[in-house]
Amino acid sequence: MRTSVLGLVGLLFITIGCEQAANDLSPSTTVAGVPTALPIVSAARVMRPSVSLVELSRATVQPPADLRLPTNLSGRVVALSEDAGEAGDGSGQPRSCVAWVTVEESYDAATGEFRYQYDCPEGGDIASIVTVGNDDGQGAGHYTTTYQMRDGSTQVWEADYATGADGTSQHVDSASNDGQTLVGDYQYGPGGITIAHEVWTGAEGTSVTDYTTTPGGAYSGSSVFDDPSTEASPDWTTEFSYEADGTYTYTSTGTWEQWAVVTEVVGQPDGSEAYVYSYDDPATAVLPDYEGQAALAADGTGEGTWTGLADDGSVSTGHDVYAADGSVFETWTWDDPATAQAPDQEGETTYHVDGTATGTVTEHAADGSSVTCPFSMTADEAVTWGECE
């Protein structure tokens, strides 16, 4: 069944290609599998030190060893994923492909050989996708898809497919050169609609995704991701909808470390995105502990704000500025309503693309005096303090 074979390859391109654009928002980019995204939250936990910085600086000119600095809940570099390059690597490249270019779509009916090539001149991680394969004339065969990444690396998928006896369904077993697997079942309905069920397994866990595509390229569905190494099961549940014009929305609910996380994302055809998110620690009484919003342009630049609440009534706030190179500049305040001064602490932190951070913390006293202490932080959160002033 020639049309279903070619339709499958086209579907895989649409699915993987569109999901790759969506996966630019996820904590771990994979070529296959629907995103299980963490939000771009900075939500600093600003904790009041057990010893006043003002009092301590007058005696030792050094901050207390147990002072808690603002820490980024989704990683040292606030970005759309763990790979800062996906949120902007300084090249000015948008996070997802601006426009795919069809280089070749060929099929030889005499030999069953087919070849597809799609290039992306600008944006995203993938520079080109090339699929070559052979069909046996009965809707079964094998193909190889090579993803040429923009950083020069490649990912290769080998797939075997077979068409069902009814001629309207197909089953695909595929595996990548880096150990991932994707098993898919596709039912082709009237009007060009395709109903898909996919099970993707990688080093981080398994994602089970159900979605429906339309001839125009739109698709919607849901995905459940589970990491067997965590207590939570599933870790993430995502509802998503992608329109043919490039507009998309998704809502992701799950657990990250001790946090219950909810993220709502709206993306536009120009590559910009708007986020609303919340983080809640079940061990605390406040609900949620942190919530915020952010708006990013296609090149990864943008701004966001967040608010944090604590059981003792203290409130922390923050403002983030996202740069195209993946770094983030954050200003924050922490205020204890039980004290006369407001705020009690404030600071500035720059999260660098290499996972390190630098900044200052200022503590205010009731008499109007204050002390500012500079710090630097390594990627593994080791803190070095400078001399306080």
QUIZI-V888029 format. One record per helix or strand. SS is the DSSP state (h for helix, s for strand). FROM is the first residue (numbers start at 1). LEN is the number of residues. If there is no record, write none. Layout:
# QUIZI-V888029
ss/from/len
SS/FROM/LEN
SS/FROM/LEN
This chain:
# QUIZI-V888029
ss/from/len
h/2/22
h/53/8
h/84/4
s/100/8
s/113/8
s/126/10
s/141/9
s/154/10
s/169/8
s/181/8
h/190/3
s/194/9
s/205/9
s/219/8
s/236/7
s/248/9
s/259/9
s/273/9
s/290/7
s/302/8
s/315/8
s/328/8
s/345/7
s/357/8
s/370/8
s/383/3
